[in-house]
Every structure is written in structure tokens, then in C-alpha cells.
Amino acid sequence: MAALEVRNLVAGYTPKVDVLNGVSLELEKGEAVAVLGANGAGKTTLLRVVSGLLPARRGSIGLFGEEIAGTPAHRIALSGVAHVPEGRQIFVRQTVSENLQLGGMESQQQDERREQLLQVFPALGEKLSQHAGELSGGQQQMLAIARGLMSSPALLMLDEPSLGLSPKLVDELAELLHRIRADLGVTLLLVEQNAAVAARVADRAYVLRLGNVVLEESADEILGSEDVLSAYLG
């Protein structure tokens, strides 16, 4: 049974314009899959529809065999989906500890989960009482991911997690995602423009262009092709 199965998904923000034009993709449990494409390809829209923030016009979304298209966002989150949006969207006036607490509000084992995550994110453990807005960009991204993981999701969706990070921090992010996958057993759906991050993290990759899937291959095959990168990623 697939962790996530999207079939013929159509969605958009205005009545007469579709951003997604029949997108289909599939993730197996424990897999890491990247969705690549230039700006405007529909990558963020795809995550917003899967997480229930934007309704699907047509198509189906299966989460571990259960249809979730049309389900309210909070119920999808309770079903095991965590969405870390582009731009992090942490609560900058709250402390690191408070941000983590908000991420685990529905968890019955919030304290145990926080301690587990602080082993994965040791830098956050040193800053629990610090306001999130005072953290560096890399630390804020770590906090956004850790907050998403506080709900113990089965599927973690990340929208452009490397955006705005230095090359050194991008390397650290790639290692962190490997550790999350290995230590926590989370299935990853990663939206990226940074091909290097996708190559290091993902097993497979889909390429979106103007709301359509135009390629599906192993991450190595797609990201090792200069023709593909220049044609679809710019």
C-alpha cells in the first residue's frame, strides 16, 4: 500500500485557471521523493492540495489507502501529514520551546517526542528559551522541520527547505534529512529547486512543468542529466 497516491489532480486559485493539470505521483512508505520544477510549475500548489489548504477540483489523494481529497486540513494533519511550508512560518515572538509545543499540541506523548527530536536537532536544545526570531536562518529552518515532526507524522512534506541557506547549511540540511528518515522512519516528499539537495536526499524525482508531470525517474538519472536540468529547472 502506498503512503501517498495522487491521481489526476486538478487544482487552482481562481475559477478559470488550473495550476495543476492532472498530476499523478506515488510514494511508498519510507521513501524520499523530490518534486522538481521551475517557479510556477505547481510544486507548492501540489503540497497545499495534499495538506488540505487548497481544495482539489478533480482527482484523488490516497493516504495509506484512505481517500483524503476534500478532507479539512486539521483532519489531514491528524491523519499523519506534516507540511513545512516555504518561508518556515515559525512563530518568531514565541520561544523555541513554545514553537515545539504548538507543533505537538495534538500529541499524547509530547514530552517524549520533544526529547527524541532534540537528539536529532541538538542545536535547538541549547536555545529552547530563545525567541525563534532571534535564531539564524539555518536554525529557523531546523525549528520549522522539528515543529512539523512534533506531531509524529508518517509523511513529512517540505517546501523549498534549502531556500536562502548558505552552501554549508544546505549540506547540513541534506544530512539532517537523511537522519530524520533513518532515525524516525518518516516518508519524505520534498519540493525543491536546488537539484543538489534533491540528489542527496531523494530516491526518485518527479519533474513538474506548467502543472504537469513531464518526467519520473530515479533522482540520480534526472539530476545527472544536464539536458533535463537546463530544460526544466533553468
Summary of the structure (lengths in Angstrom):
residues: 234
radius of gyration: 17.1
end to end distance: 35.0
largest distance: 49.8
contacts: 776
relative contact order: 0.18
helix: 39%
strand: 26%
